[in-house]
Amino acid sequence: MPIHTISSFSRSIVFKVLIVLIVSMTLVVTGSIFIFTSKQTNLMLEWSFNNNESMLTQIGYMASSEMKQFGDRLTLLSKTSEIQSLDPTMAASYLKSYSVSSLFISGETITLYDRENAFVCDNSMVGIPSESPYPIDFSRITPHRPYTTPWFRDAKDAPPKRLFGITITNKSSSSGFLLANFSLRRLWTMFPNYKIGKNGFLVAINGQGEILYHPDLKRWLTDSHKISELGLKDIDPRNYDIKKAQFQQLYDNEKYLVNYYFDSNTDFGIFAFQPKREIDDLIYSATQASIAILIIAILIILIIAAWMFYMLGLPLNRITRHISQITEGNLDIQEIHIGNRKDELGQLGNAFNTMHDTIKRQIRELNAHREILEQEVKERTKDLEQANKKLEIISKTDELTGLPNRREMNETIANEMGRSARTKKPFCFVFIDIDHFKNINDTYGHACGDIILKSVAQTIRGLLRKYDVFARYGGEEFLTLLPETDLEGAAVVAERFRRQIEKMTVRYADFTIKISITLGVAKFDERLGADRSIQMADKALYQGKEGGRNRVIVWRPEWVTEADYEAAAIELAALKKNADKPKEEKFQVSLDYIEDHPLKQVAEAAKAAEAEQEENREEEERS
């Protein structure tokens, strides 16, 4: 690409738009990725904490269920005839039978005592007296539910145990006691089934903080150890609680995510420790993925910018160069070649080529002096048609803002009323007034006021849907028609207008002027008619001005009084009566008149246009 082409393109609006697009999209994507990564970090930490919390709850329920089942088995055994007989031979044989021994694991002893607390038998031998491996107060054993002792060890390297005791009541003979020790090895075999992350581990304790289970059995269960030796200082196991995710440093100088569960009924608590490095690895993976997404997004933005440069920048640059050459008088240049494009640039290129050909043709005609009378008539006819079109546009368009005027808006409202009656879909009005507009005119002049009117009109028009209608209603007042929109939706649209205008600043001379608008929103009420419905929006706008301006007020249907409906009914009846009268025929231009007076019609059309403009100006001043 030539250097002068690059230089001219760098000064174009397309180039500036592309730069703004690249920078803004990059900032948006970068900020979004940063926020996403931060939230993802917190979510991963909370997810790990909640997952571990759920795991501990399952383990706690499992342990409680296992102990309850153990007590239920003991209760069932106490009700058997063999046990209630308190006969040493019969009871011992029964306890050593497969149906009973299969309910207990190695190291769990079942012992039968009589009412004098004397040994009767157990499940290991018959007739040899044995003392309880743990001092127990037989008076605390009740017949209703098993009595449990605190956790204990009968040897340093033995697993923790606790005794379950229950009374034996036999009305035909004597009573006694049935005791069994519950070994924590029952739970040890189940703990490996529960995973805390990849390298996390579980630690079980009792209410005194004594460690009942640790994966490193040789180190922590060959003797009595406290949970404080792991690095958890000054905690009360019965009342300790962890409400949110937090890391604690243990004896190995590594930080862990800690969860805790304690069941006071079983005097059994469980700690879950998940290494912080595991969670950091998850966060790092998410961060890497976010960075990859950011790089891909930036590449996509650059590709889109390059595509826009190719599709918009280059064709616009070629068109600009051709226009410059024609302006300098070089009419012999070739046509612009932009391919078979059907978009706006293609249409612009074709229109420019057509204009170029027209200019060359007209110059040739002027140089040859071959105009004839028929051509003059055609040109005058064409001028007249253009004048009529201009008159039609002027009659329906506000000259300053280019928006539809009040007359055009009234026709549009009439059409929308008919369409709404057919489709049964609502539509709403948004009445807009520029705040302190008179002060702006008085302070900065009417030229500044015109700039502000055009700026407000252009801004709001850019926020509308293609089938919404936005018109200048008079002075600094605008009216918006929102088809197929309910009251809540119209309020949202009005608030969008207000916020966008509030952000605007208009520079005039050396002044920077802030603008605000007040908006009234009302829904079309068939009983009120269009004019009354617009008046409701106007009343809402007036409330907004009374309330301090720069706000949106929605006129609620319940605010309409019966008096409003009665007045509307009278007006609608009068309008219907006038509509039934024969209408005056509109003035039509005839070709006979043109042939007699070829210039008079054009002059009258211009006068009518001036009269219409003067009427609009007077209406603006009255507003």
N, C-alpha and C positions, 0 to 999 in steps of 0.2 A: 504494500500500500504506500503511495507517495507520502512524503513528509508533510506537504501542505494539506493533504486530506486528513491526516492524523491531527494536525494542528487545528484545523477548522472543526473537526469532530469533537476535540477536547473542549471546545467552547460552547458546544451545543447543549440544549436542555436534556437530550437523551443521555448524553454522557454523564451529566450531573445526576440524573435520575438513577442510572445504573450504579454509580458510586454510592448514592444514598441507599439504594436497595441492598447492595452487598454489605455495606457497613451495618445497616439496621438489622438485616436478617442474621448476620453473624453475631451481633450483640444479643439479639433475641434468642437465638439457638444456644449461645454460650450460657446466657443467664438461665435458660430453661434447664440445660444439662446440669448446671451447678445446683439449682434448687432441687432437681430430681435426685441428684447424687446425695445431697444432704438429707432429704426425706427418706431416700432408700436406706441410708445408713441407720437412721433412727428406726425405720421399719424392720430392718434385719435384726437389730438389737432387741426390739420389742418382740419380734417373732420368736427369736431364740429363747428369750425369757419366758414367754407364754407357753412355748412348746415344752420347755423343761418343767414349767409349773404343772402343765397337764400330765406330764410323765410322772412327776412326783405324786400327784393326786391318785393316779392309777396304782402306783406302787403302794401308797398308803392304804387304799381300799383293798388291795390284794393282801397286805399284811393283816389288816383288821379282819378280813374275811377268813384268812387261814386260821387265826387265833380263835375266831368265833366257831368255826367248824370243829376245831380241836376241842373246845369246851362242850359243843353239842355232842360230839362222839363220847366224851366222858360222861355226859348226862345220860345218854342212851345206855352206856355200859352199866351205870349205877342202877338202872331199872330192870336189868336182866335177872332172872331167877338164880343163876349161878353166883352172881356177885352178891345178891341180897341174902343168899344162904349163909354167907360168911364162913363157909366150910373151906378150910385151907386146901384140901386136895381138889375138890370140885372147882373152886374159884381159880386156883393156880393153873389147873389143866385148861380151863376156859380162857384164861388170859394168854396162855402160851399157844392156843390154837391159831391156825392160819387166818381164820376170819377176823380175829382180833389183832394179831401181830402185824398183819398187813396194813392196818390203819396207822401204825406208828413206824418211825424210822429208827435206825441204830442209835443207841445212846439215850433213847427216851424210855424211862422206867415207869410202870404202872404199879402202884402199891396199894394194898387193901389193909385197913386198920379197923379194929372193933371199936365199940363205944367207949372202951377204957383207953383208947389211943394206943393199943398194943398192936404190934405187927401181926398180920395174918398170913399174907403171901404177896408175891409180886410176879411179874411176868418173866423172871430170870431163874428163880429157884423156888423150892418148896420146903417149908418147915424150918428154914434158917432165919432166926430173927434178924431184922435189919432196921436201922434207924433212918429217919428221913435225911436226905443229903442237904437239906436246908431247914433251919429251925422254922417251924410253922405253928401258929396259934390255932389249934383245932376249934377253939370257941368261935372264931370268926367265920368258919365255914357254915353257910346257910343252905337249906334244902331247895331254895328257889332258883339260884343261878350259881355257876361255878365261881369260886373265889380264886383270885390270882395273886401271886406274890411278886415283889419287884424282881428285876433281872438279877441273876447271880451267876457265878462260875464255881464249879466244884473242883477246878484245877486251873493253873495259870494258862495252860495251852488248850483248855477245853472251850468249846463254843459257849456263848451266853445261853442261859436257860431261865425259865420261870416255872413255878409250880401252879397247877390247876387242881383245886380240891372241891369235892362235892360230897354232901352227906348221903348216906344210904338209909332209907326208912323202910322197915319191913314190919307190918303190924302183927304178923304171926310169930315173928322171932325178934332178935335184937337188931339194933341199928349200928352203923359204923361210918367209915369215911373211905372214899376212893380218891387217891392222889396220883397225878401224872405230871412229869416234867416236860415242858415244851421246849425243844431245842431250836435255836435260831438257824441251825443248818437247813431247816425247812425253807427258810426265806433266802439263804445264801445261794441255793441252786437256782432260784428264780431271778435274782438280781441281774445276772449277765444278759437276760433276755431284754432288758431295758437299756437302750443306748442314749447316752447324753452326748450329743454331737458325735464326733469321730473318736476323740481321745478323752472325753469327760468321764467322770466316775462318781459313784454314790458312796456316801458314808452314813451309817445308821447309828443313832445314839439313843440313850434313855433320858429320862427327865433330869438326871443329875449330870448330864453332859458326858457320860462315859461312852466311849466308842464301842458299839456292838458289832459293827461290820465295817471293813475297809478292804478294798481289792488286794492290798498288800497284807495278806493274812499273817505272814511270818513276822512282819515288823510291828504291826499294830494290834494283833490279837493274841500274842504269846504272853501278854501281861495286861494289866488294867491301864488304859490311856484315856485322857480327857480330850474333848474337842478343841480346847484351847491350845493343845500342842500342835494342831494343824495351822495355827495362826489366827484363829477366831477368838479374840479376847473379849472378856467382859460381856458375855451373853448369857441370858437366862433361857435355857432350852424350852421351858414351858410357855414363856411369854414372848419369845423372839419371833419377829415377823419381818418379812421383806416385801414391801409394797410395790417397788418398781425395780427395773433393771439396774444393777450396780456391780462393779468389779471390786474384788478384795484380793489382796496379796497374801499368799499362804507361806508355809515354812520353806518351800522350795524357791522363794523369791519370784514366783510367776503369778500373774494376775488371772483370776477366774471369775466367770459370771456365776453368781451364787443364787440358788433357789432353796427354799426350806419348807418342810411340811412336818407338822407334829400332831399326833393323835393322843390327847390326854387320857382317853379311855383305855388305851393299850400301853400308855407310857412308852411310846415308840415314835421317834423322829427320824427324818431322812434329809440329808443335805445332798444337793446336786452341784457339782463343780464342773463347769465347761471352760476350757482354756480360752483366754482372750484372743490368742493368736488364730484360733479357728474362725472366730467372728471377724477378725481383721482380714483374714484371707477371703471371706465372703464379700466383705466391703470392698476389698481391693479388686476382686473380680468384677463387681458392679461398676466400680470406678473405671476400670479398663474398658468395659463395654460402653460406658458413657462417653469416654474419650473417642472410641472408635465411631460411635454414632455422630459425635461432633465433627470429626474429620470428614465422614461421609456427607453430612449435611452441608459443610462448607464447600466440598467439591460439587455437590448438586447446585448450590447457590452460584458458584462460579460458572458451571455449565449453563445454567439458566441465563446468567448475565451475558455469556458469550453468544448464546442463541438469540437473546434480545438484541445484542449488538449487530448480529448478522441480519436478523429479520427486520429491525427497525432503524438502527443507526445508519447502516450503509445506504439503504434506499433513500432515507431522508437527506443524507448528505449529498447524494446525486441530484435529488430534486432541488435542493438549495443552490447547488452550483449552476444548474441550468437556469434557475430563476435569476441568479446574479448575472449570467451572461446575457440573457434577454434584456434585463434592465440596462445593461451597458450598450444595448443596440445590436447585439449579434443575433439576428433572427435566422441565420442559415445553419444553426447547429442542428444535429440530428435529434430525433425523438428520444425520450427517456425509455430505456429498456429495463423493466422490472419483472419480466417473466409473465406467467399466467396467474398472478395473484388476484384473488377475488375479495380480499379484505379492504380496509379503508385506504391503505397505502396504494393498493392496486387501483382503486377508484380514483385516488388523488392523482396518480401518475397518468391514468387515462384522461382525466379531466384536464390536466395540464397540457398533455399532448393535443387534446381537442382545442384548448385555448390558444396554444401556439399556432395550430393550423388556421384557426379563425383570425388571429392577428395578421398572419401573412396574407391570407385571402383578402381581408379588408384593405390592407395596404396596396395589394395589387389592384383592387377595384378602384381605390382612390386615385392611384397613379394613372390608371387607364381612363378615368372619367366616364365609366360605362353605366353609371346609375340611371335607371329609367324610372318613369312615374309609377309603374306597377311595384317596383322595388320600394319606392318611397311609401306607397300605400301599405305594403306589407310591414315595413319598418314601423310606420305610425300605428298600424293595427297591433303590432307586437308591443310597442310602447304603451298603447292603451290597455292591453291585456296585463302587462306588468304593473301598470298603475292600478288597475282594478284589483290585482292580487295584493299589491301593497296596501290598498285601501282595506281589503278584507283582513289582511294581517294586522294593520293598524287598529281596525275596529275590535280585534280580539286580543291584541297584545299590548302590554305596557311598554312604552317606548324606552324608558330608562333601564328597566331590569331585564327586559326580554321575556318576562313571565306572562301567562294569560292574565287578562284584566278581569274586572268584575263581571262584565257582560259574558265573556267566555266561560267563566267559572259558573255563572248561573245556568248556562246551557248544559255544562258538564254535570252539575248537580241534578238537573232535571233528568238527564239520561241515567244517572246512577240511581235515582229514586225508582225509575221504571225497572232497572235491572235488579235492584234489591227486592222489589215487590215480587219479581219472578223467582229469584233464587232463594228468598227468605234469609239472606245473609246481611248482617248489620254493616253499617259504615259510620264513620265518625268524622267530626270536624275538629281541627286544631286552629284556634284563632291566636295570632302572634302579633305582638306589638313591641317595637324597639323602645327600651327604657330611656327616658330623658332625651328623646330625639329632638325636641324643640330646643333644649339647652345646647345640644351639639350644633344645630343650625345657627343659633344665636351666637355661640362662642367661636365656631370655626368657619361658618359660612355654609351656604347651600351647596356649594361644590363638594365640600367635605361630606355633607349629608347625602348627596347623591352617591358618592363612593361607598359610604356605609350601607346604603340601601342595596346597591349592587353586590357588595361583599356578602351581606346577610342572605340575599336571594341565591347567590351562587353556592354558598356553603350549605344551606338547607336543601337546595335542589339536589346536591350531590349525595344527600343522606336518604333520598326517597327510593322507593321501588319504581319500576318502569311504568306501572299502572296507577301510581299515586298522582294526584294533581295538586300543584302548588301555584297560587295566584297572588298577585298584588291586589289587595282589596280596597286600598285607598290610603294615601299618605304613607305613614310608617307601619301600616297594618297589613298583615298577610293572612291568607286563609289556606289551610291544607285540607284536602279531601282524601281520606284513607279508606278505600273500598275494602270490603270483606275484613273489617277490623272491629273487634269489640272495644269496650271502654278501657279495659285494662291494657290491651295491646296499644291503644292510642296513647294512653298515659306513658307507656314505656317509650314510644316514638317521640313524644313531646319532650320527655326528659333527655332523650338523646340530642334533640335539637338544642335544648337549653345548655347542656354541658358543652357541646361543640362550639356554640356561639360564645359561651363564657371564656373559652380558651383563646378566642380570636383577639387579635390586636390589629388595628388599622393605622398605617402610617400616613400622615398627611402633613406635607411640608416638614417641619421639624418636630411635629407632635406625634406621639404614640397614644392612640385612643383605645380604651377598653370598651367593649360592648357587652350588653346583656339584654335579654328579652324576657318578657312575661308571656305565658301561654295559658289559654283557656281551652279545655277539652270538653266536648259534649258529643253524645251519641244522637244520631238522627232518630227523631221520634215521629212516627207516621201521623200521630194525632196532632202534633204541633206543626208539622210541615217544615220545609227547609229554612225559611226565614226565621221562624221562632226557634228552631234548633240551633241556628247560628247565633241568635241572640243569647241562648243559654251559654254557648261557648264564650260570647262577649261578656256576659255577666261573670262567668268564672274568671276571665282575664281581669275584669275590674276588681274582683276580690283579691287576685294576686297583686295588683298594683296597690290596693289599699293595705295589703299585708306586707309590703316592703319591696315588691318587684323581684325580678330574677327568680321566678319560681313557676311551677306548673300547678294549676288548680283544675281539678276534674269536677264538672257539674254532674252531680249524682241525680239519677232519675227521680229519686224520692223528694228532691228539692222542688220539683215542678208542682205548682199548685193547680187546683181546679180552675181558678181564675185564668191562668195561662192557657189551659185547654179551651176554655170558653172563648177567649179572645182569638185564639188560633182558629177555632171553628168558624167564627165570623169572617175572618180574613180569607180562609180557604173557600168559603162559600162565595165571597165577592170575586175572588180570582176565577173561580169556575164560571161565574156569570159573565165576566168579561171575556173569558176564553171562548164562550159560545157565540160571541158577536163576530160578524164577518171581518176578516183582517184586510187592511189596506194592501194593495198590490205594491210590491217593491219596485222601485224604478229600475228599469232594464235599459241598457245601452243598445241602440239599434244601429245597424250598418248604414241605413239611409241617412241617419243623422251625421254619422262620421263622414260620409261622402260630401254632405253639404258644408259641414264645419269640421275639418280634420283636426284642428287644434283646440277647439272650444271644450270638447269633452275632457281632454287631458287637464286643462286649466281648472275645470269644475272639480275634477277628481282631486287635484292638489289642494283646492280650497276646502273641500270636505275633510281631507286629511288634517289640514291645519285646524279646522274647527273642532275636530275630534281631540286633537292634542291639547287645544286650549281648554276644552271641557274637562279633560283629565287633570290638567294643572289646577283649574279652579276647584275641582273636587278634592285634590290633595291639600290645597290651602285651607279649605273649609275643615278638613279632617285635622 
